[in-house]
Amino acid sequence: MMTNAIVFGSLALALVYFITWAVRRDFREQIERPKHLFQDQIENYDNQFVEQKHE
């Protein structure tokens, strides 16, 4: 009985999270911000390496 409550509660929360993510662009941007920051940092690092190589 308790296991069912945990499973269905988790599924309900996951569904609410997904719907919020799909509907609200600002929420999606906030959630994905660390990924984009990391990608920007990698790109900046790569560009620095290329610039140093050409000097």
C-alpha distance matrix in Angstrom:
0.0 3.8 5.4 5.3 6.5 8.9 10.1 10.8 12.2 14.4 15.5 16.5 18.4 20.1 21.1 22.6 24.4 25.8 27.0 28.6 30.2 31.6 33.0 34.4 37.1 37.5 33.9 34.4 37.7 36.2 33.5 36.1 38.8 38.4 38.7 41.9 43.3 42.8 44.5 47.4 47.8 48.0 50.5 52.6 52.7 53.7 56.4 57.7 58.0 59.9 62.2 63.0 63.8 66.3 68.2
3.8 0.0 3.8 5.4 5.1 6.3 8.7 10.0 10.4 12.3 14.3 15.2 16.4 18.3 19.9 21.0 22.4 24.2 25.7 26.9 28.4 30.1 31.5 32.6 35.2 35.3 31.6 32.2 35.4 33.6 30.9 33.6 36.2 35.6 36.1 39.4 40.6 40.1 42.0 44.7 45.0 45.4 48.0 49.9 49.9 51.2 53.8 55.0 55.4 57.4 59.6 60.3 61.2 63.8 65.5
5.4 3.8 0.0 3.8 5.4 5.2 6.2 8.6 9.8 10.6 12.3 14.1 15.4 16.5 18.3 20.0 21.1 22.5 24.3 25.8 26.8 28.5 30.3 31.4 33.9 34.2 30.5 30.7 33.8 32.3 29.3 31.7 34.5 33.7 34.0 37.3 38.6 37.9 39.6 42.6 42.9 43.0 45.5 47.7 47.6 48.6 51.4 52.7 52.9 54.8 57.1 57.9 58.6 61.2 63.0
5.3 5.4 3.8 0.0 3.8 5.4 5.1 6.0 8.2 9.8 10.5 11.9 14.0 15.2 16.3 18.1 19.7 20.8 22.3 24.1 25.4 26.6 28.3 29.8 32.4 33.1 29.5 29.7 33.0 31.8 28.9 31.3 34.3 34.0 34.1 37.2 38.8 38.3 39.8 42.7 43.4 43.5 45.8 48.1 48.2 49.1 51.8 53.3 53.6 55.3 57.7 58.6 59.3 61.7 63.7
6.5 5.1 5.4 3.8 0.0 3.8 5.5 5.3 5.8 8.4 9.8 10.3 12.0 14.0 15.1 16.2 18.0 19.7 20.9 22.2 23.9 25.4 26.7 27.9 30.7 31.1 27.5 28.1 31.4 29.9 27.3 30.0 32.8 32.6 33.1 36.1 37.5 37.4 39.0 41.7 42.4 42.8 45.1 47.2 47.5 48.6 51.1 52.5 53.1 54.9 57.0 58.0 58.9 61.3 63.1
8.9 6.3 5.2 5.4 3.8 0.0 3.8 5.6 5.1 6.0 8.6 9.8 10.5 12.1 14.1 15.3 16.3 18.1 19.9 21.0 22.2 24.1 25.7 26.6 29.1 29.3 25.5 26.0 29.1 27.5 24.7 27.3 30.0 29.5 30.0 33.2 34.5 34.1 35.9 38.6 39.1 39.5 41.9 43.9 44.1 45.3 47.9 49.2 49.6 51.5 53.7 54.6 55.5 57.9 59.7
10.1 8.7 6.2 5.1 5.5 3.8 0.0 3.8 5.4 5.2 6.2 8.6 10.0 10.5 12.3 14.3 15.3 16.4 18.3 20.0 20.9 22.4 24.3 25.6 28.0 28.6 25.0 24.9 28.2 27.1 24.0 26.3 29.3 29.0 29.0 32.1 33.8 33.3 34.7 37.6 38.3 38.4 40.7 43.0 43.2 44.1 46.7 48.2 48.6 50.3 52.6 53.6 54.3 56.7 58.7
10.8 10.0 8.6 6.0 5.3 5.6 3.8 0.0 3.8 5.4 5.0 6.0 8.6 9.7 10.4 12.2 14.1 15.1 16.3 18.2 19.7 20.8 22.3 23.9 26.7 27.4 23.9 24.2 27.7 26.7 24.0 26.4 29.5 29.6 29.7 32.6 34.4 34.3 35.6 38.3 39.3 39.6 41.6 43.9 44.4 45.3 47.7 49.4 50.0 51.5 53.7 54.9 55.7 57.9 59.9
12.2 10.4 9.8 8.2 5.8 5.1 5.4 3.8 0.0 3.8 5.5 5.1 6.2 8.6 9.9 10.6 12.3 14.2 15.4 16.5 18.2 19.9 21.1 22.2 25.0 25.3 21.7 22.4 25.7 24.4 21.8 24.7 27.4 27.6 28.1 30.9 32.5 32.5 34.1 36.7 37.6 38.2 40.3 42.3 42.9 44.1 46.3 47.8 48.6 50.3 52.3 53.5 54.5 56.7 58.5
14.4 12.3 10.6 9.8 8.4 6.0 5.2 5.4 3.8 0.0 3.8 5.4 5.2 6.1 8.6 9.9 10.5 12.2 14.2 15.3 16.3 18.2 20.0 20.9 23.3 23.6 19.9 20.1 23.4 22.1 19.2 21.8 24.6 24.5 24.8 27.8 29.4 29.2 30.8 33.5 34.3 34.7 36.9 39.0 39.4 40.5 42.9 44.4 45.1 46.8 48.9 50.0 50.9 53.2 55.1
15.5 14.3 12.3 10.5 9.8 8.6 6.2 5.0 5.5 3.8 0.0 3.8 5.5 5.0 6.1 8.6 9.8 10.4 12.2 14.1 15.1 16.3 18.2 19.8 22.2 23.2 19.7 19.5 23.0 22.3 19.5 21.7 24.9 25.2 25.0 27.8 29.8 29.8 30.9 33.6 34.8 35.0 36.9 39.3 39.9 40.7 43.0 44.8 45.4 46.8 49.0 50.4 51.2 53.3 55.3
16.5 15.2 14.1 11.9 10.3 9.8 8.6 6.0 5.1 5.4 3.8 0.0 3.8 5.4 5.1 6.2 8.6 9.9 10.6 12.3 14.1 15.3 16.5 18.0 20.9 21.7 18.4 18.8 22.4 21.6 19.2 21.9 24.9 25.6 25.8 28.3 30.3 30.6 31.8 34.3 35.6 36.2 37.9 40.1 41.0 42.0 44.0 45.8 46.8 48.1 50.1 51.6 52.6 54.5 56.5
18.4 16.4 15.4 14.0 12.0 10.5 10.0 8.6 6.2 5.2 5.5 3.8 0.0 3.8 5.4 5.1 6.1 8.6 9.9 10.5 12.1 14.1 15.4 16.2 18.8 19.1 15.6 16.2 19.6 18.4 16.1 19.0 21.7 22.3 22.9 25.4 27.1 27.6 29.0 31.3 32.5 33.3 35.2 37.1 38.0 39.2 41.2 42.9 43.9 45.4 47.2 48.6 49.8 51.8 53.6
20.1 18.3 16.5 15.2 14.0 12.1 10.5 9.7 8.6 6.1 5.0 5.4 3.8 0.0 3.8 5.5 5.0 6.1 8.6 9.8 10.4 12.1 14.2 15.3 17.5 18.3 14.8 14.5 18.0 17.3 14.5 16.8 20.0 20.5 20.5 23.1 25.1 25.3 26.5 29.0 30.3 30.8 32.6 34.8 35.7 36.6 38.7 40.5 41.3 42.7 44.7 46.2 47.1 49.1 51.1
21.1 19.9 18.3 16.3 15.1 14.1 12.3 10.4 9.9 8.6 6.1 5.1 5.4 3.8 0.0 3.8 5.4 5.1 6.1 8.5 9.7 10.4 12.1 14.0 16.6 18.0 14.8 14.7 18.4 18.3 15.9 18.1 21.4 22.5 22.3 24.4 26.8 27.3 28.1 30.5 32.2 32.7 34.1 36.4 37.6 38.3 40.2 42.2 43.2 44.3 46.3 48.0 48.9 50.6 52.7
22.6 21.0 20.0 18.1 16.2 15.3 14.3 12.2 10.6 9.9 8.6 6.2 5.1 5.5 3.8 0.0 3.8 5.5 5.2 6.1 8.5 9.9 10.6 11.8 14.8 15.7 12.6 13.3 16.9 16.4 14.6 17.4 20.2 21.6 22.0 23.9 26.0 27.0 28.0 30.0 31.7 32.7 34.0 36.0 37.4 38.4 40.1 42.0 43.3 44.4 46.1 47.9 49.1 50.7 52.6
24.4 22.4 21.1 19.7 18.0 16.3 15.3 14.1 12.3 10.5 9.8 8.6 6.1 5.0 5.4 3.8 0.0 3.8 5.6 5.2 6.0 8.6 10.0 10.5 12.8 13.4 9.9 10.3 13.8 13.2 11.0 13.7 16.6 17.9 18.3 20.3 22.3 23.2 24.3 26.3 28.0 28.9 30.3 32.3 33.7 34.7 36.4 38.3 39.5 40.8 42.5 44.2 45.4 47.0 48.9
25.8 24.2 22.5 20.8 19.7 18.1 16.4 15.1 14.2 12.2 10.4 9.9 8.6 6.1 5.1 5.5 3.8 0.0 3.8 5.4 5.0 6.0 8.6 10.1 12.0 13.6 10.7 9.8 13.6 14.0 11.7 13.5 16.8 18.3 17.9 19.8 22.3 23.1 23.6 25.8 27.8 28.4 29.5 31.8 33.3 33.9 35.6 37.7 38.9 39.8 41.7 43.6 44.5 46.1 48.2
27.0 25.7 24.3 22.3 20.9 19.9 18.3 16.3 15.4 14.2 12.2 10.6 9.9 8.6 6.1 5.2 5.6 3.8 0.0 3.8 5.4 5.1 6.0 8.4 11.1 13.1 10.7 10.6 14.4 15.0 13.6 15.5 18.6 20.6 20.4 21.7 24.3 25.6 25.9 27.8 30.1 30.8 31.7 33.9 35.6 36.3 37.6 39.9 41.3 42.0 43.7 45.8 46.8 48.2 50.3
28.6 26.9 25.8 24.1 22.2 21.0 20.0 18.2 16.5 15.3 14.1 12.3 10.5 9.8 8.5 6.1 5.2 5.4 3.8 0.0 3.8 5.5 5.3 5.7 8.8 9.9 7.3 8.2 11.8 12.0 11.1 13.5 16.1 18.4 18.8 19.9 22.1 23.7 24.4 25.9 28.1 29.3 30.1 32.0 33.9 34.9 36.0 38.1 39.7 40.6 42.1 44.1 45.4 46.7 48.6
30.2 28.4 26.8 25.4 23.9 22.2 20.9 19.7 18.2 16.3 15.1 14.1 12.1 10.4 9.7 8.5 6.0 5.0 5.4 3.8 0.0 3.8 5.7 5.8 7.2 8.7 6.1 5.2 9.1 9.9 8.5 10.2 13.2 15.5 15.4 16.5 19.0 20.4 20.8 22.6 24.8 25.8 26.6 28.7 30.5 31.3 32.5 34.7 36.2 37.0 38.6 40.7 41.9 43.2 45.1
31.6 30.1 28.5 26.6 25.4 24.1 22.4 20.8 19.9 18.2 16.3 15.3 14.1 12.1 10.4 9.9 8.6 6.0 5.1 5.5 3.8 0.0 3.8 6.0 7.4 10.3 8.9 7.4 10.9 12.7 11.6 12.5 15.6 18.1 17.5 18.2 21.1 22.5 22.3 24.0 26.7 27.4 27.8 30.1 32.1 32.5 33.6 36.1 37.6 38.0 39.6 42.0 43.0 44.0 46.2
33.0 31.5 30.3 28.3 26.7 25.7 24.3 22.3 21.1 20.0 18.2 16.5 15.4 14.2 12.1 10.6 10.0 8.6 6.0 5.3 5.7 3.8 0.0 3.8 6.4 9.2 8.6 8.6 11.6 13.2 13.2 14.5 16.9 19.9 19.7 20.0 22.7 24.6 24.5 25.7 28.5 29.6 29.8 31.8 34.1 34.7 35.4 37.9 39.6 40.0 41.4 43.8 45.0 45.9 47.9
34.4 32.6 31.4 29.8 27.9 26.6 25.6 23.9 22.2 20.9 19.8 18.0 16.2 15.3 14.0 11.8 10.5 10.1 8.4 5.7 5.8 6.0 3.8 0.0 3.8 5.5 5.4 6.5 8.8 10.2 11.0 12.5 14.4 17.5 17.9 17.9 20.2 22.5 22.7 23.6 26.2 27.7 28.0 29.6 32.0 32.9 33.5 35.7 37.7 38.3 39.4 41.7 43.2 44.1 45.9
37.1 35.2 33.9 32.4 30.7 29.1 28.0 26.7 25.0 23.3 22.2 20.9 18.8 17.5 16.6 14.8 12.8 12.0 11.1 8.8 7.2 7.4 6.4 3.8 0.0 3.8 5.4 5.1 6.2 8.6 9.9 10.5 11.9 15.4 15.6 15.0 17.4 19.9 19.8 20.4 23.2 24.8 24.7 26.3 28.9 29.7 30.1 32.4 34.5 34.9 35.9 38.4 39.8 40.6 42.4
37.5 35.3 34.2 33.1 31.1 29.3 28.6 27.4 25.3 23.6 23.2 21.7 19.1 18.3 18.0 15.7 13.4 13.6 13.1 9.9 8.7 10.3 9.2 5.5 3.8 0.0 3.8 5.4 5.1 6.2 8.7 9.9 10.3 13.9 15.0 14.3 16.0 18.8 19.3 19.5 22.0 24.1 24.2 25.3 27.9 29.2 29.5 31.4 33.7 34.5 35.2 37.5 39.3 40.1 41.6
33.9 31.6 30.5 29.5 27.5 25.5 25.0 23.9 21.7 19.9 19.7 18.4 15.6 14.8 14.8 12.6 9.9 10.7 10.7 7.3 6.1 8.9 8.6 5.4 5.4 3.8 0.0 3.8 5.5 5.1 6.2 8.6 9.9 12.8 14.0 14.3 16.0 18.3 19.2 20.0 22.2 24.0 24.7 26.0 28.1 29.5 30.3 32.1 34.1 35.2 36.2 38.2 39.9 41.1 42.6
34.4 32.2 30.7 29.7 28.1 26.0 24.9 24.2 22.4 20.1 19.5 18.8 16.2 14.5 14.7 13.3 10.3 9.8 10.6 8.2 5.2 7.4 8.6 6.5 5.1 5.4 3.8 0.0 3.8 5.4 5.1 6.1 8.4 11.3 11.5 11.9 14.3 16.2 16.6 17.8 20.2 21.6 22.2 23.9 26.0 27.0 28.0 30.1 31.8 32.6 33.9 36.1 37.5 38.7 40.5
37.7 35.4 33.8 33.0 31.4 29.1 28.2 27.7 25.7 23.4 23.0 22.4 19.6 18.0 18.4 16.9 13.8 13.6 14.4 11.8 9.1 10.9 11.6 8.8 6.2 5.1 5.5 3.8 0.0 3.8 5.5 5.2 5.8 9.4 9.9 9.4 11.4 14.0 14.3 14.9 17.4 19.2 19.5 20.9 23.3 24.4 25.1 27.0 29.1 29.9 30.9 33.1 34.7 35.8 37.4
36.2 33.6 32.3 31.8 29.9 27.5 27.1 26.7 24.4 22.1 22.3 21.6 18.4 17.3 18.3 16.4 13.2 14.0 15.0 12.0 9.9 12.7 13.2 10.2 8.6 6.2 5.1 5.4 3.8 0.0 3.8 5.6 5.2 8.2 10.0 10.2 11.2 13.7 15.1 15.6 17.4 19.5 20.5 21.4 23.5 25.2 26.0 27.5 29.6 30.9 31.8 33.6 35.5 36.8 38.1
33.5 30.9 29.3 28.9 27.3 24.7 24.0 24.0 21.8 19.2 19.5 19.2 16.1 14.5 15.9 14.6 11.0 11.7 13.6 11.1 8.5 11.6 13.2 11.0 9.9 8.7 6.2 5.1 5.5 3.8 0.0 3.8 5.7 7.3 8.5 10.0 11.5 13.0 14.4 15.9 17.4 19.0 20.3 21.8 23.4 24.8 26.2 27.8 29.4 30.8 32.1 33.8 35.4 37.0 38.5
36.1 33.6 31.7 31.3 30.0 27.3 26.3 26.4 24.7 21.8 21.7 21.9 19.0 16.8 18.1 17.4 13.7 13.5 15.5 13.5 10.2 12.5 14.5 12.5 10.5 9.9 8.6 6.1 5.2 5.6 3.8 0.0 3.8 5.7 5.4 6.6 8.9 10.3 11.0 12.7 14.6 15.8 16.9 18.7 20.4 21.5 22.8 24.7 26.3 27.4 28.9 30.7 32.1 33.6 35.4
38.8 36.2 34.5 34.3 32.8 30.0 29.3 29.5 27.4 24.6 24.9 24.9 21.7 20.0 21.4 20.2 16.6 16.8 18.6 16.1 13.2 15.6 16.9 14.4 11.9 10.3 9.9 8.4 5.8 5.2 5.7 3.8 0.0 3.8 5.4 5.2 6.1 8.6 9.9 10.5 12.3 14.3 15.3 16.4 18.3 20.0 20.9 22.5 24.4 25.7 26.8 28.5 30.3 31.7 33.1
38.4 35.6 33.7 34.0 32.6 29.5 29.0 29.6 27.6 24.5 25.2 25.6 22.3 20.5 22.5 21.6 17.9 18.3 20.6 18.4 15.5 18.1 19.9 17.5 15.4 13.9 12.8 11.3 9.4 8.2 7.3 5.7 3.8 0.0 3.8 5.5 5.0 6.1 8.6 9.8 10.5 12.3 14.2 15.2 16.4 18.3 19.8 21.0 22.6 24.3 25.6 26.9 28.6 30.5 31.8
38.7 36.1 34.0 34.1 33.1 30.0 29.0 29.7 28.1 24.8 25.0 25.8 22.9 20.5 22.3 22.0 18.3 17.9 20.4 18.8 15.4 17.5 19.7 17.9 15.6 15.0 14.0 11.5 9.9 10.0 8.5 5.4 5.4 3.8 0.0 3.8 5.5 5.2 6.2 8.7 10.0 10.7 12.4 14.3 15.4 16.6 18.4 20.1 21.3 22.7 24.4 25.9 27.2 29.0 30.8
41.9 39.4 37.3 37.2 36.1 33.2 32.1 32.6 30.9 27.8 27.8 28.3 25.4 23.1 24.4 23.9 20.3 19.8 21.7 19.9 16.5 18.2 20.0 17.9 15.0 14.3 14.3 11.9 9.4 10.2 10.0 6.6 5.2 5.5 3.8 0.0 3.8 5.4 5.0 6.1 8.6 9.8 10.4 12.2 14.1 15.2 16.3 18.2 19.9 21.0 22.3 24.2 25.7 27.0 28.8
43.3 40.6 38.6 38.8 37.5 34.5 33.8 34.4 32.5 29.4 29.8 30.3 27.1 25.1 26.8 26.0 22.3 22.3 24.3 22.1 19.0 21.1 22.7 20.2 17.4 16.0 16.0 14.3 11.4 11.2 11.5 8.9 6.1 5.0 5.5 3.8 0.0 3.8 5.5 5.1 6.2 8.7 9.9 10.5 12.3 14.2 15.2 16.4 18.4 20.0 20.9 22.5 24.4 25.9 27.2
42.8 40.1 37.9 38.3 37.4 34.1 33.3 34.3 32.5 29.2 29.8 30.6 27.6 25.3 27.3 27.0 23.2 23.1 25.6 23.7 20.4 22.5 24.6 22.5 19.9 18.8 18.3 16.2 14.0 13.7 13.0 10.3 8.6 6.1 5.2 5.4 3.8 0.0 3.8 5.4 5.1 6.2 8.6 9.9 10.5 12.3 14.2 15.3 16.6 18.5 19.9 21.2 22.7 24.7 26.1
44.5 42.0 39.6 39.8 39.0 35.9 34.7 35.6 34.1 30.8 30.9 31.8 29.0 26.5 28.1 28.0 24.3 23.6 25.9 24.4 20.8 22.3 24.5 22.7 19.8 19.3 19.2 16.6 14.3 15.1 14.4 11.0 9.9 8.6 6.2 5.0 5.5 3.8 0.0 3.8 5.4 5.1 6.2 8.6 9.9 10.5 12.2 14.2 15.4 16.5 18.3 20.0 21.1 22.8 24.7
47.4 44.7 42.6 42.7 41.7 38.6 37.6 38.3 36.7 33.5 33.6 34.3 31.3 29.0 30.5 30.0 26.3 25.8 27.8 25.9 22.6 24.0 25.7 23.6 20.4 19.5 20.0 17.8 14.9 15.6 15.9 12.7 10.5 9.8 8.7 6.1 5.1 5.4 3.8 0.0 3.8 5.4 5.0 6.1 8.5 9.8 10.4 12.2 14.2 15.2 16.3 18.2 19.9 21.2 22.7
47.8 45.0 42.9 43.4 42.4 39.1 38.3 39.3 37.6 34.3 34.8 35.6 32.5 30.3 32.2 31.7 28.0 27.8 30.1 28.1 24.8 26.7 28.5 26.2 23.2 22.0 22.2 20.2 17.4 17.4 17.4 14.6 12.3 10.5 10.0 8.6 6.2 5.1 5.4 3.8 0.0 3.8 5.4 5.1 6.1 8.6 9.8 10.5 12.3 14.3 15.2 16.5 18.4 20.2 21.4
48.0 45.4 43.0 43.5 42.8 39.5 38.4 39.6 38.2 34.7 35.0 36.2 33.3 30.8 32.7 32.7 28.9 28.4 30.8 29.3 25.8 27.4 29.6 27.7 24.8 24.1 24.0 21.6 19.2 19.5 19.0 15.8 14.3 12.3 10.7 9.8 8.7 6.2 5.1 5.4 3.8 0.0 3.8 5.5 5.1 6.1 8.6 9.9 10.6 12.4 14.2 15.4 16.6 18.7 20.4
50.5 48.0 45.5 45.8 45.1 41.9 40.7 41.6 40.3 36.9 36.9 37.9 35.2 32.6 34.1 34.0 30.3 29.5 31.7 30.1 26.6 27.8 29.8 28.0 24.7 24.2 24.7 22.2 19.5 20.5 20.3 16.9 15.3 14.2 12.4 10.4 9.9 8.6 6.2 5.0 5.4 3.8 0.0 3.8 5.4 5.1 6.1 8.6 9.9 10.5 12.2 14.2 15.3 16.7 18.7
52.6 49.9 47.7 48.1 47.2 43.9 43.0 43.9 42.3 39.0 39.3 40.1 37.1 34.8 36.4 36.0 32.3 31.8 33.9 32.0 28.7 30.1 31.8 29.6 26.3 25.3 26.0 23.9 20.9 21.4 21.8 18.7 16.4 15.2 14.3 12.2 10.5 9.9 8.6 6.1 5.1 5.5 3.8 0.0 3.8 5.4 5.0 6.1 8.6 9.9 10.4 12.2 14.2 15.5 16.8
52.7 49.9 47.6 48.2 47.5 44.1 43.2 44.4 42.9 39.4 39.9 41.0 38.0 35.7 37.6 37.4 33.7 33.3 35.6 33.9 30.5 32.1 34.1 32.0 28.9 27.9 28.1 26.0 23.3 23.5 23.4 20.4 18.3 16.4 15.4 14.1 12.3 10.5 9.9 8.5 6.1 5.1 5.4 3.8 0.0 3.8 5.4 5.1 6.3 8.7 9.9 10.6 12.4 14.6 15.7
53.7 51.2 48.6 49.1 48.6 45.3 44.1 45.3 44.1 40.5 40.7 42.0 39.2 36.6 38.3 38.4 34.7 33.9 36.3 34.9 31.3 32.5 34.7 32.9 29.7 29.2 29.5 27.0 24.4 25.2 24.8 21.5 20.0 18.3 16.6 15.2 14.2 12.3 10.5 9.8 8.6 6.1 5.1 5.4 3.8 0.0 3.8 5.4 5.1 6.3 8.7 10.0 10.6 12.7 14.7
56.4 53.8 51.4 51.8 51.1 47.9 46.7 47.7 46.3 42.9 43.0 44.0 41.2 38.7 40.2 40.1 36.4 35.6 37.6 36.0 32.5 33.6 35.4 33.5 30.1 29.5 30.3 28.0 25.1 26.0 26.2 22.8 20.9 19.8 18.4 16.3 15.2 14.2 12.2 10.4 9.8 8.6 6.1 5.0 5.4 3.8 0.0 3.8 5.4 5.1 6.1 8.6 9.8 10.8 12.7
57.7 55.0 52.7 53.3 52.5 49.2 48.2 49.4 47.8 44.4 44.8 45.8 42.9 40.5 42.2 42.0 38.3 37.7 39.9 38.1 34.7 36.1 37.9 35.7 32.4 31.4 32.1 30.1 27.0 27.5 27.8 24.7 22.5 21.0 20.1 18.2 16.4 15.3 14.2 12.2 10.5 9.9 8.6 6.1 5.1 5.4 3.8 0.0 3.8 5.5 5.1 6.1 8.5 10.0 10.9
58.0 55.4 52.9 53.6 53.1 49.6 48.6 50.0 48.6 45.1 45.4 46.8 43.9 41.3 43.2 43.3 39.5 38.9 41.3 39.7 36.2 37.6 39.6 37.7 34.5 33.7 34.1 31.8 29.1 29.6 29.4 26.3 24.4 22.6 21.3 19.9 18.4 16.6 15.4 14.2 12.3 10.6 9.9 8.6 6.3 5.1 5.4 3.8 0.0 3.8 5.5 5.2 6.1 8.8 10.2
59.9 57.4 54.8 55.3 54.9 51.5 50.3 51.5 50.3 46.8 46.8 48.1 45.4 42.7 44.3 44.4 40.8 39.8 42.0 40.6 37.0 38.0 40.0 38.3 34.9 34.5 35.2 32.6 29.9 30.9 30.8 27.4 25.7 24.3 22.7 21.0 20.0 18.5 16.5 15.2 14.3 12.4 10.5 9.9 8.7 6.3 5.1 5.5 3.8 0.0 3.8 5.5 5.1 6.4 9.0
62.2 59.6 57.1 57.7 57.0 53.7 52.6 53.7 52.3 48.9 49.0 50.1 47.2 44.7 46.3 46.1 42.5 41.7 43.7 42.1 38.6 39.6 41.4 39.4 35.9 35.2 36.2 33.9 30.9 31.8 32.1 28.9 26.8 25.6 24.4 22.3 20.9 19.9 18.3 16.3 15.2 14.2 12.2 10.4 9.9 8.7 6.1 5.1 5.5 3.8 0.0 3.8 5.4 5.3 6.6
63.0 60.3 57.9 58.6 58.0 54.6 53.6 54.9 53.5 50.0 50.4 51.6 48.6 46.2 48.0 47.9 44.2 43.6 45.8 44.1 40.7 42.0 43.8 41.7 38.4 37.5 38.2 36.1 33.1 33.6 33.8 30.7 28.5 26.9 25.9 24.2 22.5 21.2 20.0 18.2 16.5 15.4 14.2 12.2 10.6 10.0 8.6 6.1 5.2 5.5 3.8 0.0 3.8 5.5 5.3
63.8 61.2 58.6 59.3 58.9 55.5 54.3 55.7 54.5 50.9 51.2 52.6 49.8 47.1 48.9 49.1 45.4 44.5 46.8 45.4 41.9 43.0 45.0 43.2 39.8 39.3 39.9 37.5 34.7 35.5 35.4 32.1 30.3 28.6 27.2 25.7 24.4 22.7 21.1 19.9 18.4 16.6 15.3 14.2 12.4 10.6 9.8 8.5 6.1 5.1 5.4 3.8 0.0 3.8 5.6
66.3 63.8 61.2 61.7 61.3 57.9 56.7 57.9 56.7 53.2 53.3 54.5 51.8 49.1 50.6 50.7 47.0 46.1 48.2 46.7 43.2 44.0 45.9 44.1 40.6 40.1 41.1 38.7 35.8 36.8 37.0 33.6 31.7 30.5 29.0 27.0 25.9 24.7 22.8 21.2 20.2 18.7 16.7 15.5 14.6 12.7 10.8 10.0 8.8 6.4 5.3 5.5 3.8 0.0 3.8
68.2 65.5 63.0 63.7 63.1 59.7 58.7 59.9 58.5 55.1 55.3 56.5 53.6 51.1 52.7 52.6 48.9 48.2 50.3 48.6 45.1 46.2 47.9 45.9 42.4 41.6 42.6 40.5 37.4 38.1 38.5 35.4 33.1 31.8 30.8 28.8 27.2 26.1 24.7 22.7 21.4 20.4 18.7 16.8 15.7 14.7 12.7 10.9 10.2 9.0 6.6 5.3 5.6 3.8 0.0
